[in-house]
Amino acid sequence: MSQEDRTRIENTISNLQESLEKVIRQVHQWRRERIERVRKLNEETDLFAIGHLIDDLRRDYAAFPAVCDYLNDVQRNVIESIDEFRHPKGAVRSCCPHFGATRLQPFSRQPAGWEE
């Protein structure tokens, strides 16, 4: 192989390597952005799911600032701990783990007043 061919191939390889490195960096950036967008979406969904319940309580107890402060703390704590609700310990995974669904263990005792 001639020196000219070697040089051309080495340049091509070098260019391809640079392009590959750029693509890999871009993929990593997209992954970080996706993770952040999913985190924000989950937080918004969680707030939508529980926010109205806390808001109702805030309205009912608006005359009691300490209760409202406590409800704010409860809401913040629930949102920060939401994964414990999504994936409780002892839960049995569903047959579709791809969707992140879980199936809780059956409740082992009957509620008071329940008759068969």
C-alpha positions in Angstrom: 0.0 0.0 0.0 1.3 3.4 -0.9 2.1 6.1 1.6 -0.6 8.3 0.0 -3.2 5.6 0.5 -2.1 5.1 4.1 -2.3 8.8 4.8 -5.8 9.0 3.3 -7.0 6.0 5.3 -5.5 7.4 8.5 -7.2 10.7 7.9 -10.5 9.0 7.2 -10.2 7.0 10.4 -9.3 10.1 12.4 -12.3 12.0 11.0 -14.6 9.0 11.7 -13.3 8.8 15.2 -13.9 12.5 15.8 -17.5 12.1 14.5 -18.1 9.1 16.7 -16.9 10.9 19.8 -19.2 13.8 19.0 -22.1 11.4 18.5 -21.3 9.7 21.8 -21.2 13.0 23.7 -24.5 14.0 22.1 -26.1 10.7 23.1 -24.9 11.2 26.7 -26.3 14.7 26.7 -29.7 13.5 25.3 -29.8 10.8 28.0 -29.2 13.4 30.8 -31.9 15.7 29.3 -34.3 12.8 29.1 -33.7 11.8 32.7 -34.3 15.3 33.8 -37.5 15.7 31.7 -38.8 12.4 33.1 -38.0 13.5 36.6 -39.9 16.8 36.1 -42.8 15.0 34.5 -43.0 12.5 37.4 -42.9 15.4 39.9 -45.7 17.2 38.0 -47.8 14.0 37.9 -47.2 13.3 41.5 -48.3 16.9 42.4 -51.4 16.5 40.2 -52.3 13.3 42.0 -52.0 14.5 45.5 -52.1 18.3 45.2 -55.9 18.6 45.1 -56.2 16.5 48.2 -53.8 18.7 50.1 -55.4 21.9 48.7 -58.8 20.8 50.0 -57.3 20.3 53.5 -55.5 23.7 53.2 -58.8 25.4 52.4 -60.6 23.6 55.3 -57.8 24.6 57.8 -56.9 28.0 56.3 -57.6 29.6 59.7 -54.8 27.6 61.2 -51.4 28.6 59.8 -49.5 25.9 61.7 -51.7 23.2 60.1 -51.2 24.7 56.7 -47.4 24.7 57.2 -47.7 21.1 58.3 -49.7 20.2 55.2 -47.0 21.9 53.1 -44.4 19.7 54.7 -46.6 16.6 54.2 -47.0 17.4 50.5 -43.2 18.0 50.1 -42.4 14.8 51.9 -44.8 12.7 49.8 -43.4 14.0 46.6 -39.8 13.4 47.8 -40.7 9.9 48.9 -43.0 9.0 46.0 -40.7 6.1 44.9 -41.5 4.3 48.2 -45.1 4.4 47.1 -44.4 3.4 43.6 -42.1 0.5 44.6 -43.1 -0.6 48.1 -41.0 -3.2 49.8 -42.6 -6.6 49.7 -44.5 -5.8 46.5 -44.6 -8.4 43.8 -43.5 -7.2 40.4 -46.1 -7.5 37.6 -45.5 -9.6 34.6 -44.7 -6.4 32.7 -41.7 -4.9 34.4 -41.0 -2.8 31.3 -43.9 -0.5 32.4 -42.7 -0.4 36.0 -46.0 -1.7 37.3 -46.2 -3.4 40.6 -48.9 -5.5 42.2 -49.1 -5.3 46.0 -49.4 -8.3 48.2 -53.0 -9.2 49.1 -54.3 -7.7 52.3 -54.2 -10.4 54.9 -57.0 -9.4 57.3 -60.6 -8.4 56.8 -61.7 -4.9 57.6 -63.7 -4.5 60.8 -67.4 -5.3 60.3 -66.7 -7.4 57.2 -68.8 -10.5 57.1 -68.5 -13.4 54.6 
